[in-house]
Amino acid sequence: MSEDPFVYVYVRVANEVEAEIRSGRLPHGARLPNEREMGAQYGVAPGTARRAVKELRDRGLVVTLPNKGTFVVAPTT
């Protein structure tokens, strides 16, 4: 993960996941790890991972289905 001191950590995590989506490493329909697993994967707190997922939802890259998980949707560009 890049260490830009002028960017919030949750934005850095969201940018990293977005790069994985756009590269195809996380394809359409792929399920993201839960907040605890994502936090461990990126070395951040679960709350930071939660905020990163919200950022990804705001960007239109993922959708969260209650009691099912968060899934990648096809990026528009």
Secondary structure in CASP SS format (residue, H / E / C, confidence):
PFRMAT SS
TARGET T0000
AUTHOR 0000-0000-0000
METHOD secondary structure of the structure
MODEL  1
M C 1.00
S C 1.00
E C 1.00
D C 1.00
P C 1.00
F C 1.00
V C 1.00
Y C 1.00
V H 1.00
Y H 1.00
V H 1.00
R H 1.00
V H 1.00
A H 1.00
N H 1.00
E H 1.00
V H 1.00
E H 1.00
A H 1.00
E H 1.00
I H 1.00
R H 1.00
S H 1.00
G C 1.00
R C 1.00
L C 1.00
P C 1.00
H C 1.00
G C 1.00
A C 1.00
R E 1.00
L C 1.00
P C 1.00
N C 1.00
E H 1.00
R H 1.00
E H 1.00
M H 1.00
G H 1.00
A H 1.00
Q H 1.00
Y H 1.00
G C 1.00
V C 1.00
A C 1.00
P H 1.00
G H 1.00
T H 1.00
A H 1.00
R H 1.00
R H 1.00
A H 1.00
V H 1.00
K H 1.00
E H 1.00
L H 1.00
R H 1.00
D H 1.00
R C 1.00
G C 1.00
L C 1.00
V E 1.00
V E 1.00
T E 1.00
L E 1.00
P C 1.00
N C 1.00
K C 1.00
G E 1.00
T E 1.00
F E 1.00
V E 1.00
V C 1.00
A C 1.00
P C 1.00
T C 1.00
T C 1.00
END
